[in-house]
Amino acid sequence: MLLMILDSMKKHIYKEALHMILNKNKLKACMAKKCYNTADLSKESGLSLPTIYRIMVGRRNISIKTVGIVCKSLGVNPEDVIESY
């Protein structure tokens, strides 16, 4: 039983590590600083416009890789757009 609980906890921690919560307001502020709209961010990042839109309207789970792509495109650090707890 204990092994099942530990395995379940390990899977939960691993899943949490693969996704981050983006702060929409921080992201919008970073975009404004670069004078970017969603189309500009899509073009610069190589992410599709629907993907950018889903991020902007609050899709809560976004992969670490996508966070990196967005941040690199905006020239900011991930800490600048990640939700703090």
Residue pairs with C-beta under 8 A, 6 or more apart in sequence:
17 64
18 63
18 64
19 61
19 62
19 63
19 64
20 61
20 62
20 63
20 64
20 67
20 78
20 82
20 83
21 60
21 61
21 62
21 82
21 83
22 55
22 62
22 67
22 70
22 81
22 82
22 83
23 81
23 82
23 83
23 84
24 55
24 56
24 57
24 58
26 80
26 81
26 82
27 55
27 56
27 70
27 81
28 56
30 74
30 76
30 80
30 81
31 37
31 40
31 41
31 74
33 74
34 40
34 74
34 75
36 44
36 74
38 49
38 52
38 53
38 56
39 49
41 47
41 52
41 70
41 73
41 74
42 48
42 49
42 51
42 52
44 73
44 74
45 52
45 69
45 70
45 72
45 73
46 69
47 66
47 69
47 70
51 66
55 62
55 66
55 70
67 78
67 81
67 82
68 78
70 81
71 77
71 78
71 80
71 81
74 81
